[in-house]
Amino acid sequence: MEMQKRIDLIKRNSAEIIGEDRLPELLNKKNPVVYCGYEPSGEIHLGHLVTITKLLDLQKAGFRIKILLADWHAWLNRKGTWEEINEISKMWEQGFKAAGLTDAEYILGSSFQRNMDYIDDVMKISLNTTINRALRSMQQVARDIDSAKVSQVIYPFMQIEDIKALKVDLVQSGIEQRKIHMLGVELLPMLGYKVPVFVHTPLISSIKGPGSKMSSSDPESMISIRDDPDKIKKKINKAYCPEGVKEENPILAIARLIIMPRMDVFEINRPEKFGGDVIFDNYEALENAFVNKEIHPMDLKLAVAKNLIEIMQPIREKLK
């Protein structure tokens, strides 16, 4: 694949790329490494499928994928007991493989984060960061940020050291991780490690409506990769999708970030009296038609549900 097509693939559906000018350099490297870290907690949902989709793009562009199942991070962020997190980690590896990441390297955080060199580095950068700066970096990540525990301030230092420990060239994550990564831009040189490129993807809003993201801790806000067709239809049917509104619209986000990267075209079926069938070969055309009220929310929902069921069916079958 030629260089520009690889770069376009990396940029597709990205909210932001920090260090974009260094992409050609990375792509000329043999087997550059991209990593994405996940706190194993609750169900794997469409929000996770966004980053999985982006990782598959990066794999096509030539990157070797490392998946960090951040068990210690999840424990420090109060996401469950050690036993619960350990069991969920096993389930998540199976789920991510079912979703297409069969060639990735899966790494448990606790398998290397207890190394003395790792701990020394975490302590070193903690000496050079105020509590307020560390806490600010966790604002979109920490559970119950208003009552944050000391463990949740250690968290970002570990995440920064993970980049060095895993020998990462490019970091991929949701945009909610941005503040931690910007702290990493400042602190990684202290550890004698290069600052990687950061590719941030958008978040899918809660299907209940604006103001929050899709989350495993709120089953009513998300669609799980294990949901059956009837459940997907019901959730999509009830989802927030006001006519002509694109901001914080989870239905449009699902079409853009999950369906269209996997489908050659996006087809909406409707009776002739309502305009007949219409086919879109790019997301921008679909969004413009919806914003201009040429597509009714219910027609969009029916098409998203149909395509999503088709995408999720083989994933769910592999998890039985």
TAWOWO-V210722 format. One line per field, one symbol per residue. ss: DSSP state (A for helix, B for strand, O for the rest). psi: psi as a letter, one per 30 degrees, with the letter a starting at -180 (. if undefined). burial: 1 if it has 24 or more other C-alpha atoms within 12 Angstrom, else 0. A space follows every 50 residues. Layout:
ss: ???
psi: ???
burial: ???
//
This chain:
ss: OOAAAAAAAAAOOBBBBBOAAAAAAAAOOOOOBBBBBBOOOOOOBAAAAA AAAAAAAAAAOOOBBBBBBOAAAAAAOOOOOAAAAAAAAAAAAAAAAAOO OOOOBBBBAAAOOOOAAAAAAAAAAAOOOOAAAAAAAOOOOOOOAAAOOO AAAAAAAAAAAAAAAOOOOBBBBBAAAAAAAAAAAAAAAAAOOOOOBBBB BOOOBOOOOOOOBOOOOOAAAOOBOOOOAAAAAAAAAAOOOOOOOOOOOA AAAAAAAAAOOOOOOBBBOOOAAAOOOBBBOOAAAAAAAAAOOOOOAAAA AAAAAAAAAAAAAAAAAAOO
psi: kleeeeeeeefkgkekjjgefgeeeeffkkhlkklkkkjjkakkafeefe eeeeeeeeeefgkkkkjjjieeeeefghglleeeeeeeeeeeeeeeeegf ifglkkkkeffffgkeeeeeeeeefffgkleeeeeefgegekkhefhkle effeeeeeeefeeeeghkekkkllffgeeeeeeeeefeffggklklkkjk lllklkffllfllkkffjffflklffkleeeeeeeeeflkikkgkfkhjf eeeeeefeeeffkeljkkkllefgfakkkkgleeeeeeeeeghfkkeeee eeeeeeeeeeefefeeeff.
burial: 00000010111111111110001001100001111111111111111111 11111111111111111111111111111100001101101111111111 10010111110010000110111011001000011111101110000100 11111111111111111111111111111111111011011001111111 11111111100011110001111111111001101111111111110111 11111111111100011110000000000101100110110000111111 11111111101110110000
//
